[in-house]
Amino acid sequence: NPVVYLNYLKPAVANEYEVSRNVWLVTLGALIWDILSTLPEDWQVARTSKPTPVLFAYFSAIKFFVPVTIVVPTFPFPLAGPITQCGVLVLSFTVFWVIASAASSYLFLKRVHAVFLEDRIVCHFFTFIWFAGFGTSFLSLISPLHDYHEIADTKHCIGSGVAHYVSAAFIVSGLFDALVFLAVTYKILVSYRASTPRTWRAFWYGEALPRLSRAILQGGQQYYMITAGVNVTRAVVTLLPSASPVLQKAFSTPAVALNSVMACRVYRNLRL
């Protein structure tokens, strides 16, 4: 059948292409479940909060931008078609990826600002790192117009690879997350040990900490421990010369979605 796009791909590439599509569909399903299951909490957050940049970032990170980035590439690419401008389409949802990533990291930037309220140097430093991460994320907007092409005349798209310089965006983002986690943990540790010295086990599990400090500590632990592995895997696969282009791109969507979901969950748990 000349209109079946898989006929024009090598068996190994076709298999990876189908695996990639399934990964995106699973991510979409998990994302929809998370959105629906947290609607009551989101309504409470919206009802009890004033309109602020943090509130906008919270809803932008997961309730609008990430679903669009999943839905747009999932349905036209492998399922529906036809697509005549692959690069333009990929560029459009890559813009949403950039915004979603910036919004989720902005939630943690404001957390640092709140914890280090009286230390302007620390606040300015993390603001600079956040802007650096936001700036380097625009590197991902360079390649879509050139790296995606149509599979024969089937009106379906496939990528030719991920440029190595795009990994700079992953690295800076991961560095920001690690620094935020270490800085906030250190600040709580100093305050905690100064007031009530206890064992490291009690500190790690937040025992005897005030509710707010415990929520901040455990929220940072949950976010960093869960997302660090995904982000490292994405960076490694992108930098591996032997990794296929399909697999290199397959990790991007779950990584952005997981980062956004966890950032919103940590903010929601702290807010409520």
Protein Blocks (a to p, Z undefined) as FASTA:
>chain_A
ZZlmklmpcfklmmmmmmmmmmmmmmmmmmmmmmmmmmmmmmmmmmmpccdfklmmmmmm
mmmmmmmmmmmmmmmmmmnopafblmlmmmmmmmmmmmmmmmmmmmmmmmmmmmmmmlmk
lmmmmmmmmmmmmmmmmmmmmmmmmmpccehjlopacdfbdcfklmmmmmmmmmmmmmmm
mmmmmmmmmmmmmmmgcdfklmmnopoiafklmmmmmmmmmmmmmmmmmmmmmmmmmmpm
kbcfklmmmmmmmmmmmmmmmmmmmmmmmmZZ
